[in-house]
Structures are given as structure tokens and as C-alpha cells.
């Protein structure tokens, strides 16, 4: 089964969507990090980050790109 919302990533048929803080905090080494988590599905972690754009930003014409340097130990 392919979850279209996961951009083609294969998700198992019995995938469980975890969204509550109680479920998400189990995946955090620091409980404060739960505020950045959106959901966990199988082995996929969806994060959320607040972004403040300038008042002059035009959502119809301007482009925004994000990059992250993720280090797993």
C-alpha cells in the first residue's frame, strides 16, 4: 500500500497514525521536542516548524525552500 500523503513512501497495511502528545513523547529523547512533532506513521516522523515571513512576502509569486542538516547518532 502506498500512502499518497507520504509522497510515495511505502507504508505498511497496519500503519498506525500517532498524533497525541502522549504518543509522540515516547519517540523524543527530550520531552520539549514534542512541540515540533506533527505525527508518527510507522517509522516516519513528520515534524512541524513555525516560520515567520516578511509582510512583503507574496504567497502567490515568491518561492520558499527549506533545508535541514539532520544528524542521527
N, C-alpha and C positions, 0 to 999 in steps of 0.2 A: 504494500500500500504506500503511495506517495502522497504526502501532505502538501497541497499546493501552497498553503500559507508558510511552509518551511522552505520555500524556494527549491523544491525538488529533492530535498533530503529524505532518504528512506526512513520512515517511522514505522515501528512495529505495529501489528494489528491491535495489540493490547496496550498501546501507549496511554499513559496517564498524564493528564494535564494538571500540574500543581500550581496554584496561584495564591493560596492563603499565606500570610506571614509565617504561620506555624509550620507549614510545609516547606517554605522557601528557606527559612533559617537553618534547617537541617543541612543545607548544601553550602552554608557560609562558614568560613573559619572565624570571621568577625561578625557578630550579630548586627552591627551597624550597617553592614553591606547589604542587608535585606532591602533597604530603601532603593537600591539600584536594580533590583531584580524584578522582572515582569512576570515570567513564568518559567517552569521547567517541564519539558516534554521529553520523556525517555532520557537520553543522555545529552539533550540540547538545553542550553541555558540562554534564555532571552533576557537581555539587560535593557535598562532604560536610563537615559542621562538627560537631565534638564539642560536646555540650550537657550540662551538669550540672544536674540538677533537685534541688530540696529533698527531703529524706526524707519530708516531709509531702505531697508531690505524689501525687495519686491518679490513676493512668493510666486508670482506668475512668470517672471523672467530671470531672476537670479538663481544661481546654482550653488548648492552646498554639498561638500563632501567631507566625510569623517574618516579618520584613520586611527587605529589603536595599536599600540605595541603591547601585546599580551605575552607574558612570560609565565609558563607553568613549571612548577618545581615539584 
